[in-house]
Amino acid sequence: MQRMLRKIIRVGTVTEPPGKADNRIETLGALLDEAIRRRFQGSLAIRQVDAGSCNGCELEIHALNNPYYDIERFGIHFVASPRHADMLLVTGPVSRNMETALRMTYDAVPNPKLVVAAGDCAVRGGEFGCSYALSGKVANVIPVDVAVQGCPPTPADLIQGILTALGLAR
Amino acid sequence: MKFRLSEHLASLIAVADLDVERTEGPPPSLRVDRDDWAAVARIAREAGMRLVAEWAAQEKDGFSVHAAYAQNPNGYALVKTTLNAGVEGFPSLAPHYVAAARMERAIHDLFGLMPLGHPDPRPWIKHEHWPEGAHPLRKDFAADTGMPRGEGRYPFIEAEGEGVYEIPVGPVHAGIIEPGHFRFLAVGEQILNLEERLGYVHKGIEKSMEGRDAFSAARLAARISGDATVAHAWAFCLAAEQAAGLEASPRAATLRAILCERERMANHIGDIGAICNDAAWGFMHMQCQRLREEMARLHRRLFGHRLLMDCVLPGGAARDLDAEGIEALAGQTQAMAREMNELFEMYEDQTSIRERVIDSGAIQSRHARDLGLLGYAGRSAECDIDARRDAAYPPYDRHPPQVKVCKGGDVSARLWIRFQEIQESARLVQKFLAELPAGPLREPWTAPRDGRWGFAAIESWRGEIAAWVRFGAGGKIDRCYARDPSMINWLGLELAVREVPVPDFPLNNKSFNCSYSGHDL
């Protein structure tokens, strides 16, 4: 236990504080914080859905929760059920085998809801193109509010996308 | 790549009085009669070889079915048989190799070729809503064919008896993970049986490979499984280079290995944290995610991509390292190894986490061998397999890794192996950086002639990846197959969680961390 405490003290806080340095995250974080406080009473619940990705996008979405980005400090948390969610964060070209599951997940999110399509595949099909096995970009299957480009999008891109979607929420 | 096993297997086949036709390489291959297809597998099995992969291809007149076998220290053997026009069945290898079962179900789905004598004829990749006669890997099936959506039902394994109940999970899971369906049969808290239903992220990668040139195909290979992007791209490029009769320079090969070892470290570090998190030890999770992020940031600075995508190209690598880059990578690699060593000691002292992982999801060594489990899943149950040493591709032919193996086969053993591999990868990275050979970053690419092919095995962080590629006219790919280690290791998870309490499933699942995308293709 002592060793753990020593390690925690030695490492210190690596989280990048909002609005302090020139880093994009920090500026974005401050905007995000404010938008969530105003529109979602301090809490935004996101349900992530992989509709066919290569899992690269998932790694970057995971990174949002690492101590550098620590997205939870802005009131954003990833939830286990679409029924608890305000927003769907969808990755991947929608595979034919996932199309029904994606529709059902979308329907399970209570209204009003937001959808962010994350990654080049989700936005326009990406490297996988047009195939018998794919339904293509996410917008082919469910309504999309915001598209986040990148293969995969960086954590900063993802925060920007979430923020843009919040700007649309009325 | 080492193919000495080819000659050994050929002599065993000849001793058994079966016809075998040898084709000189590189790489060498054997051709046997269709009727002897399963008999050859029996011979290989009795000689202690493992099945690496089984796949099919369409020929000008009919089809061919291919298998790769491996055995240390002789490397790999490639065997094929041809099915003449009108013949649409081949003897199943599943009675001899469990791992062949799903590969053959996929062959049946995608080619419409029937594995004869297969114990489980259910579709695998092809879900119930696909049209009956759709076989996408046949050449007369256009890649962008629109398929009508039908109705159907997948017959899961059922159990009867007092207190037995089913828990369906997925395809959309409760975390930030890939989709797949798990059907648990449980009694009280104990799992009686887990049945996986995969194929949800099938993207038609094999079909999409067809008609691409090598560079475009390498981009796609880099996205077979994003977390193993370096290893998949390397496997594809090595196979393609074999077909083209060229070899990446020693400098490029060493750069590839540096990237691949860094990818191994990043994934092991991230997963160790996530496994501990599934046993409610947030401290370790946060420490590991911090380290992983630091690696990603340096990768972006030096190679332009946080996950190292598209850094491996046919003929070489995309970016070189200068002295400053070498110093930064060496310094960080050393720091990661030191911190992970410190965290390992804390992990070993943490009785509450040890209590959760010891004896959870144990696989007996003989079962692991029967399945042919790969990577840390295999090495934690005495399967001494590591393609870096066994296939001995450059630069590991000169710098083989110290392969760590242990017994136990439980979550604890899988964790232990991964802690050890971080240290070994760090040692290799340091060595490669210190001895980075001079030479060109890329060899000029010359497209292989029509019909030329190659096979490569690469040790990704998850285990051995096998790739087979054949070029057609104009330097375009005719057929490309990639076998992610998950194709085999998913079987290990099913076996491991029998009699594990349902709440410990996530812990076990994470300790295997199989790729859905790499499996489903």
Interface residues (C-beta under 8 A of the other chain):
Chain A: R3 M4 K7 I8 V11 V14 Q48 V49 D50 A51 G52 S53 C54 N55 G56 C57 E58 L59 E60 I61 H62 A63 N65 N66 P67 Y68 Y69 F78 A80 S81 P82 G92 P93 S95 R96 N97 M98 T100 A101 T105 G126 E127 F128 G129 C130 S131 Y132 A133 L134 C151 P152 T154
Chain B: H127 H129 W130 A134 P136 F141 A142 A143 D144 T145 G146 M147 P171 V172 A174 G175 I176 I177 E178 P179 G199 Y200 V201 H202 K203 G204 I205 K207 S208 R219 L220 R223 I224 S225 G226 D227 T229 G270 F283 M286 Q287 Q289 R290 R292 E293 A296 R300 R306 L307 M309 E342 L343 E345 M346 D349 S515 Y516 S517 D520
